[in-house]
Structure formats: structure tokens, C-alpha cells
Amino acid sequence: MQYLILYLLSALAHWWCATYLSFHGLSPAFMLVVTVAVSAMAGETASYTYAFFSGLFLDFMGAHLFGGYALTFTLAARGVMFLRKRMDFAGVFSQMFLTAAATLFCILFYGVAGLVFEKAFVWNGWIYFGLMPVLNGVFAPVLFAVLDRCGLQEALDEW
Amino acid sequence: MHKERRLANAALLFYLSLSLLFLLLPLGSLVVSARIVLGYAFFPFIESAQAVSQRFGNVPANVLRLLNAEKENALLREKLKQAEIIESRYSAALEENKRLSQMAAFSALPQWSGIWARVIDRDPSRWNSIVSINKGTNDGVAVRAAVLGVQDGHIGLVGKIIETTRDVSKVLLITDDMSSVTGYLKDKGFDGLVEGTGHEYLRLNYMPLSAQVEIGAEVLTSPISAVFPEGVPVGRVAKFYPREDFMTFMSAEVVPAIRLSAVKEVFVITGQDKSKRAAQKDK
């Protein structure tokens, strides 16, 4: 139940950020940041599930490359899992770095997926490429703190 | 632990496979259908959120507008008050202007030298008795000086100075019951004594029994008056009092030439009658 609530709230926040916090097409990718945070805190199965459905939400909201975000986010969650065993994500800077890296990975991987499956690299421009990781990275510690304060880890572990 | 690990790997594999299937398979119509189905789940949610967001998103702007309206309202109220004050001042100035215009017309033909003064005080308990004016000895006002007034372009007798200080003087109105003026009836050629009654009207005594006087006859100050200049309108006869058998004269009620209860500015005679002065000069 907590998972569903978190998912719905994330979807809502993502939509709200895209609608009201968008500046020149740039807004925090809420679904991705929450996916990274969940992957950094929760168990593996829960993280993959959350990542897949988060991506699927974006795929449903988009018009092209159905399944692209689901694949990208699931792989990003796998990457976070991989890094989690080697890094401590309790610090603010490590959270920022993790989120920025995950964002870069998502942008590039989704672009490549577009090239493979739709014969065109999905490219939103250098500004998007340069600023989105920074924006998500800045936003990440706040979300990590909120989710941690809400007892997400315990709830998801229990789930 | 291994079970969990295997479960996680299976989940990862499952989701990756599913994603790839979505990407690989020609799921166009299926995806569209699924989108429509999921649209029923997501869009009401998003629409509700948007409605709530719009509703609450407008709150700061509305509050700001409300605060601005409150501020503007206060400002406008203040302006309205000032406008009302200005309007009342304007009305008063208009009134004053009208009166002063009449006086200017009056003073354009100065028969007497004197000074204009403003009524600054009136005793409420003796409304028809005494008024104070804003001119005194510094301005040449002397005790027993005659005081005239103007109403609707006509001159009339107001009273005489009974007390004076440097800047303020007191005028005993002709309606005061201690006041009396020697008057004569215009074109009749006899004198009478106009006395105050303490009310708004005067009483003309000592008219000869044989006098043929009509209602409305004008009473002027007499040439034999020691205080008042000759020929100043005092009032008009309003009615005759019934004559008693023992009385050797007639009495009449006289309405003052100007309404003394509303007089605002007066003219205090400080010098001699100019025509008399001219006559003296000729001699």
C-alpha cells in the first residue's frame, strides 16, 4: 500500500513539476529521482518493480518508444544497486552524484534506445543534457531526506 | 538470502524482458488501447490534481489581490473623506464668496469709512443679543461705533460696539432687549424709538397716534441719533400692536432689515460719515 501511495504521489509530483516548475523545458525529473532514492534505500525486488512502473508511467504519458523508459529506469535501478554495495549514499554529495549519474545514464541510454528502435537518437539538446543532471542532483538530497524521514526504507523492506 | 536474491534477479529479468517486448513487438494498437485504459486511471487523477492545483494556485494571487483591494479601499476611503472635506470647504467658500461679493458691491459705494469684520463668536444662550467680531482697537474699532451688515445686497443696521480689546470686539445687536435706536419712518417724517425685544423682531414705540403708517413701511436710523449714522435701514413694519386707551402713542413690530441670527460679516464704522466730512471741508 505504501508503495502504491508513493508511486501515485511521485506521479503527481512529476506531473506538477513538469507543469508548474518547468523553466525552458527543464524541470526536475521527479519519477527518476524517486526511483534512484528508492533503489538506494529499498530492497532489490521492490526497487526494480518501482523503477519499471515509474518508467512505464512516463512511457504512457509519452507518445514514442513505448517501454523505453521502463527499460531505462529498470537498468538505472540495477546500476544503483550495483553502486550501493560500493558507496555510502548517506551523504548529500554522494546522493547528488548518484542522481546526476543516473540522469546522465538515462538520457544517453534512452537516446540509444531511440536510435535502435526508432532509428533516431533521442536528443533534447546540450542544455538539457548539461543541466538536467545538475537539476536532479540538486533536488535529490531533499527527496532522499523526505523519504528517509517518512520511514520509506522500513516500509519498503517490510513490503 | 539466496531466495531473495533469486527473486530479485528474476524480477529484474522479467521487467527487462517485458520492457524489451514492449519495444520490440508491434504493439501499436495494443499500447493505444492500454493507454486508453490507463488513461481512465491516470487522467482523472491528474485532472483532479490540476483542478486542486489551479484552485490553490490562484490563492496567493487572490490573496494578494484582496490585500491590494483592501489597501486600495483604505486609500479610496481616505480620498473620499478628503473629497468630502474639500467639498464642504468649497461650499463654505462659495457661500463666503457670495457674501463677500455682496459686500464688495456694498463697499464699492462707500458712504462711511470703516472696516469689515468677521463674526467669531456668538453666545448660544443670548443668540439675538451679542456677537464677537475679529477686529479691535488695533483696527480702529471704538466703543459705541455703529455696526452695519449686508444681506442680499441690502444694508441693514446690526448694532453697536459695547466692548473692545486689541483684536476682538463685542457687538450689542439691535434685537437685544437693552438696545434702542432712534428711527424714523421713511417718507412719514416722524421719529420713533426702535427697541430690542430679545427675540428676532424689534418694537417701534412712540409713533404719533395720528400717524398713517402701513405694513411694510421702512424704518431708518434717525438724523438725531447720537450713535448711528443717518438713513441706515433698521427694518420694516410687520404689524401694529393694539392701542390701549391710556397710551398716547402707537407701537409696531419691526422685522430687522437683515437677519441678525445669521449674520457672518459686519461693517464697523470707524470714521465720520463721508458726506458730512465733505460738507465740513466745503465750509
Interface residues (C-beta under 8 A of the other chain):
Chain A: L8 A11 L12 W15 W16 T19 Y20 G43 E44 T45 Y48 T49 A51 F52 G55 F57 D59 F60 M61 L65 F66 G67 G68 A70 L71 T74 L75 R78 A113 F117
Chain B: E4 R5 L7 A8 A11 L12 Y15 L16 L18 S19 L20 L21 F22 L23 L24 L27 V31 A34 R35 L38 G39 F42 F45 I46 A49 Q50 S53 G57
